[in-house]
């Protein structure tokens, strides 16, 4: 019996899964500013994929779409950080402008916004003798956006660094030098934040 298990493990691919904690699965203490002018305090849970938030106010749960919300904020129950979200009209690639939730990371002449997403990854687990145990896992990913002072929002593809630098034509060379000197990887949220903060402080 043991030999059969070893044989199956070595020569046939198996799949296992790895779970991770994500903030979207938790309730957070926060408040929501509605388009009607009302502010509600309570426990907040969010779903950016659907652009919906749920707030539990004294045991009564209410859900709101981005169309009905101006902004919301909460203290993240997982990280302890205070996070700020705004509802902004944008076309996210389907040719239709509607309100979506964006998280504010850096504010200034150019504001740095993100939309988080949970993406599925698969590691086939290729070993010396061929496929062994594959691993399905989920990880946090971000789409990056810049918002200028006129209210225009632009999606930024971080891996295309030239697109990033082209957004700042007057400081293109200076920003390139800043990235190189500080060994920034613009695909990382923290490094992109440093770049935008540097620009805003010039």
C-alpha positions in Angstrom: 0.0 0.0 0.0 2.8 2.4 0.9 4.6 1.7 -2.4 1.4 2.5 -4.4 1.1 5.9 -2.6 4.7 6.7 -3.3 4.3 5.7 -7.0 1.2 7.9 -7.3 2.9 10.8 -5.6 5.9 10.7 -7.9 4.3 10.0 -11.3 0.9 11.7 -11.2 0.3 15.3 -10.5 -1.7 16.2 -7.4 -3.0 19.6 -6.5 -3.1 21.1 -3.0 -4.1 24.5 -2.0 -2.7 27.2 0.2 -4.9 29.7 2.0 -3.9 33.2 3.0 -5.6 35.9 5.0 -6.9 38.9 3.1 -8.3 42.1 4.5 -11.4 41.8 2.3 -12.5 38.8 4.3 -12.5 40.7 7.6 -14.8 43.2 9.3 -13.1 46.6 10.1 -14.1 49.5 12.3 -14.8 52.4 10.0 -17.2 54.9 8.5 -18.9 55.5 5.2 -19.8 58.8 3.6 -22.8 58.4 1.4 -23.7 60.5 -1.6 -26.8 61.6 0.3 -24.6 63.4 2.8 -25.1 60.9 5.5 -22.2 59.4 7.4 -22.6 55.9 8.9 -20.2 54.4 11.5 -19.8 50.7 12.2 -18.2 47.5 11.0 -17.2 47.7 7.3 -16.5 44.9 4.8 -15.6 45.5 1.2 -15.6 43.8 -2.2 -13.7 45.8 -4.8 -14.4 43.2 -7.5 -18.1 44.1 -7.2 -17.6 47.7 -6.1 -19.8 47.0 -3.1 -19.3 47.6 0.7 -21.3 46.3 3.6 -21.6 48.2 6.9 -22.9 46.7 10.0 -24.5 49.5 12.1 -25.5 48.2 15.5 -26.4 44.8 14.2 -28.1 46.0 11.1 -26.2 45.3 7.8 -26.6 47.6 4.8 -24.9 47.3 1.5 -24.0 50.1 -0.9 -22.5 50.3 -4.4 -19.9 52.7 -5.4 -22.6 54.8 -7.1 -24.1 55.6 -3.6 -20.9 56.3 -1.8 -18.5 59.2 -1.8 -15.8 57.7 0.4 -15.1 55.3 3.2 -12.3 54.6 5.6 -11.5 52.0 8.2 -8.8 50.7 10.5 -7.7 47.5 8.9 -8.3 44.6 11.3 -5.5 42.6 9.7 -2.8 45.2 9.5 -3.8 47.9 12.0 -3.4 50.6 9.3 -6.0 53.2 8.5 -7.1 53.0 4.9 -9.0 55.5 2.7 -11.2 54.7 -0.3 -12.9 57.1 -2.7 -15.6 56.5 -5.3 -14.5 57.9 -8.6 -16.0 57.7 -12.1 -13.7 55.8 -14.5 -13.6 53.5 -17.5 -11.7 50.3 -16.4 -11.4 49.0 -19.9 -15.0 48.1 -20.9 -15.7 51.4 -22.6 -18.2 52.4 -19.9 -17.6 55.1 -17.3 -19.1 54.4 -13.9 -18.1 54.8 -10.3 -15.5 52.5 -8.8 -13.7 52.3 -5.5 -10.1 53.3 -5.4 -7.8 53.2 -2.4 -5.7 56.4 -1.8 -2.0 55.6 -1.3 -0.3 58.9 -1.9 -2.0 62.4 -2.2 -0.6 65.4 -3.9 -0.2 67.1 -7.3 -0.5 63.6 -8.6 -2.4 61.2 -6.4 -1.5 57.5 -6.4 -4.5 55.2 -6.2 -4.9 51.4 -6.4 -7.5 48.7 -6.8 -6.6 45.5 -5.1 -7.5 42.1 -6.5 -7.0 38.5 -5.4 -5.4 36.4 -8.2 -5.1 32.7 -8.5 -1.7 31.2 -9.1 -0.7 27.6 -9.8 2.7 26.1 -9.2 3.0 22.8 -11.1 5.6 21.5 -8.7 7.9 20.0 -11.3 10.5 17.9 -9.6 13.4 15.8 -10.7 11.1 12.9 -11.7 8.5 15.0 -13.4 5.2 16.3 -12.0 4.8 15.9 -8.3 2.4 17.9 -6.1 1.0 21.0 -7.7 0.1 24.0 -5.5 -2.8 26.3 -6.0 -2.5 29.6 -4.1 -3.9 33.0 -4.0 -2.1 36.3 -3.7 -2.8 40.0 -3.4 -2.2 42.0 -6.6 -2.8 45.7 -7.5 -3.8 47.8 -10.4 -2.2 51.2 -10.3 -3.7 54.6 -11.2 -2.6 58.2 -11.2 -5.1 61.0 -10.6 -4.1 64.6 -11.6 -5.4 67.8 -10.2 -8.0 68.2 -13.0 -9.6 64.9 -11.9 -8.4 62.8 -14.8 -7.6 59.2 -13.8 -5.1 57.1 -15.7 -4.3 53.5 -15.3 -0.5 52.8 -15.1 1.2 49.6 -16.1 4.1 49.5 -13.7 6.1 46.9 -15.6 6.2 49.4 -18.5 8.5 51.9 -16.8 8.6 54.2 -19.9 4.8 54.7 -19.5 5.4 55.7 -15.9 8.1 58.2 -16.7 6.1 59.6 -19.7 3.4 60.6 -17.3 5.9 63.1 -15.8 7.5 64.7 -18.9 9.0 67.7 -17.1 10.8 65.4 -14.6 11.4 62.3 -16.7 15.2 62.3 -16.4 15.2 63.2 -12.7 12.7 60.4 -11.9 14.7 57.8 -13.9 17.7 58.8 -11.9 15.8 58.6 -8.6 14.5 55.0 -9.5 18.0 53.9 -10.5 19.7 55.4 -7.4 17.2 53.9 -5.0 16.9 50.6 -6.8 13.1 50.9 -7.0 11.0 48.3 -8.5 7.9 50.1 -9.7 5.8 46.9 -9.7 5.9 47.2 -5.9 3.3 49.4 -4.3 5.7 50.8 -1.8 8.3 51.7 -4.4 5.7 53.4 -6.7 4.5 55.4 -3.7 8.1 56.6 -3.1 8.3 57.7 -6.7 5.0 59.7 -6.6 5.9 61.2 -3.2 9.3 62.3 -4.6 7.6 64.0 -7.6 5.0 65.7 -5.4 7.6 67.1 -3.1 9.7 68.7 -5.9 
